[in-house]
Amino acid sequence: MTVKEPRERPSWLLLCGVVFAVLVVDQLTKLWAVERLPDGAIDLVGSLRLRLVFNEASAFSIGGGSSWGPLVSLVGLVLIVGLVWYLRSAHGPLPVIAVGLVVGGAIGNLIDRAARSDRGFMGGGVVDFVDLQWWPVFNVADAAVVVGVILLVGVTIFGPSGTPSADDGPETVTEGTDGDDA
C-alpha cells in the first residue's frame, strides 16, 4: 500500500504574521498622518503627495456619507470570514500571503471605522493619506487589499498552489487491487 503525501496545508502562523505586519504598518502610518498632515499636504515626487482625508464612503469614495459605513463594515467582515474559510482548502504560501494582505487591510480599515466613529456604529472615516492626484486617496490597508487580491487571483488562475483542493486528507492508493476483492 502506497500513501501519497498530503498536500501542504496553510500556515496559520504565516497568515497571522502577515495580518499583524499589515495592521502595524497601517495603523502606525495612519497615526503619523493624523498627527503630521492636518495642516496641509506634503508634496513628494511628481504627482505623489501626502494629504490627510477621512473617507466615510466605501472603496474609491463611492457612495459618500457615513450611511455606507455599517454596510461596508459588514461586507468587510463577511470577506474576512470567507477568505479564512477558503484557506482551509488552499495549498502553499502564496494564497496564505495573499489572504493575509487582504484580511490585514480589511481589519485595518474596520478599526478606523470603529475607532473614529462619532456617528453611530461603524460610521467613522477611514484615514487616507497617499494622494497620487490621479487616483483616489488611499492608505497602507487599501494597498495591501489591492495587492492581496491581485496575488490571490494570480495564484488561483496561474499557479497550482493557488488552486483549492477538494481533498481534505491524504489519498490512499492500494497497489495491485482492482476493487473487486472482498
C-alpha positions in Angstrom: 0.0 0.0 0.0 1.4 3.4 -1.1 0.3 6.5 0.7 0.6 9.8 -1.1 1.9 12.7 0.9 -0.8 15.1 2.0 -0.7 18.5 0.4 0.8 21.2 2.5 -1.9 23.0 4.5 -1.9 26.7 5.0 0.4 28.1 7.6 -1.8 29.8 10.2 1.4 31.3 11.7 2.3 32.9 8.3 -1.2 34.2 8.0 -1.2 35.8 11.4 2.3 37.2 10.8 1.2 38.9 7.5 -2.1 40.2 9.1 -0.1 41.6 12.1 2.5 43.2 9.9 -0.1 44.9 7.7 -2.0 46.1 10.8 1.0 47.5 12.5 2.3 49.4 9.4 -1.2 50.6 8.5 -2.1 51.9 12.0 1.3 53.5 12.6 1.2 55.3 9.3 -2.4 56.5 10.0 -1.3 57.8 13.4 1.5 59.6 11.7 -0.8 61.1 9.1 -3.3 62.3 11.7 -0.6 64.0 13.7 1.5 65.4 10.9 -0.8 66.2 8.0 -3.8 68.1 9.4 -2.2 71.4 8.3 -1.9 70.6 4.6 -0.3 68.4 2.0 3.3 67.4 1.7 4.5 67.2 -2.0 7.0 64.4 -2.5 7.8 63.4 -6.1 5.9 64.1 -9.3 2.2 63.8 -8.6 2.8 61.9 -5.3 1.9 63.8 -2.2 0.7 63.1 1.3 -2.7 64.6 2.2 -5.0 63.8 5.1 -8.5 62.7 4.1 -11.2 60.9 6.2 -13.1 58.7 3.9 -16.6 57.9 5.2 -17.7 56.3 2.0 -16.9 52.9 0.5 -13.9 52.0 -1.7 -12.8 54.7 -4.0 -15.0 57.2 -2.2 -18.1 55.7 -3.8 -21.4 56.4 -2.0 -20.3 59.5 0.0 -21.6 59.9 3.5 -21.4 57.9 6.7 -24.5 55.9 6.0 -22.4 53.5 4.0 -20.0 52.8 6.9 -22.0 49.9 8.5 -22.7 48.3 5.2 -19.1 48.5 4.1 -18.1 47.1 7.5 -20.5 44.2 7.2 -19.1 43.4 3.7 -15.6 43.5 5.2 -16.4 41.1 7.9 -18.1 38.6 5.5 -15.0 38.9 3.3 -12.7 38.1 6.2 -14.7 35.1 7.2 -14.9 33.9 3.6 -11.2 34.2 2.9 -10.2 32.4 6.1 -12.7 29.6 5.1 -11.1 29.5 1.7 -7.7 28.9 3.2 -8.8 25.6 4.7 -8.5 24.2 1.2 -5.7 26.3 -0.2 -2.2 25.0 -0.5 1.1 26.7 -0.5 2.4 30.0 0.9 1.2 32.4 -1.8 -2.5 32.1 -1.1 -1.8 32.5 2.6 0.2 35.6 2.0 -2.5 37.0 -0.4 -5.3 36.3 2.1 -3.1 37.8 4.9 -2.7 41.0 3.0 -6.5 41.3 2.3 -7.5 40.4 5.8 -4.9 42.7 7.4 -6.0 45.6 5.2 -9.7 44.9 5.8 -9.2 44.8 9.6 -7.1 48.0 9.4 -9.9 49.9 7.8 -12.5 48.3 10.1 -10.5 49.6 13.0 -10.7 53.1 11.6 -14.5 52.8 11.1 -15.0 51.7 14.6 -12.4 53.8 16.5 -13.1 57.1 14.6 -16.8 56.8 14.8 -18.8 59.7 16.3 -21.8 59.0 14.0 -23.0 55.6 15.3 -22.0 52.0 14.7 -19.0 51.8 12.2 -19.7 55.3 11.0 -16.2 56.6 11.3 -14.0 57.7 8.5 -11.0 55.7 7.3 -7.8 57.7 7.4 -6.4 58.0 3.8 -3.3 60.0 3.1 -1.4 58.7 -0.1 -2.5 61.1 -2.9 -1.4 60.4 -6.4 -3.7 63.2 -7.6 -4.9 61.0 -10.5 -6.3 58.2 -8.3 -8.5 58.2 -5.1 -6.5 59.0 -1.9 -5.6 55.7 -0.2 -3.7 54.2 2.7 -1.5 51.1 3.5 -4.5 48.9 4.2 -6.0 49.8 0.8 -2.8 49.0 -0.9 -2.5 45.7 1.0 -6.0 44.7 -0.1 -5.4 45.5 -3.7 -2.0 43.7 -3.8 -3.5 40.7 -2.0 -6.5 40.4 -4.3 -4.2 40.6 -7.4 -1.9 37.9 -5.9 -4.9 35.7 -4.9 -6.4 35.9 -8.4 -3.0 35.3 -9.9 -2.2 32.2 -7.9 -5.7 30.9 -8.4 -5.6 31.2 -12.1 -2.0 30.5 -12.9 -0.4 28.6 -10.1 -1.2 25.1 -8.8 -0.6 26.3 -5.2 -3.5 28.7 -5.6 -6.0 26.1 -6.7 -8.3 25.0 -3.9 -8.4 21.2 -3.4 -11.5 19.2 -2.6 -9.2 16.6 -0.9 -9.3 17.1 2.9 -6.9 14.3 3.7 -4.1 12.1 2.4 -5.1 9.9 -0.5 -4.6 6.2 -0.1 -3.7 4.1 -3.2 -3.6 0.3 -2.9 -1.3 -1.3 -5.5 -2.4 -4.5 -7.2 -6.1 -4.4 -6.5 -9.0 -3.6 -8.7 -11.6 -3.1 -6.0 -13.3 -6.5 -6.6 -11.7 -8.3 -3.7 -13.7 -8.8 -0.6 
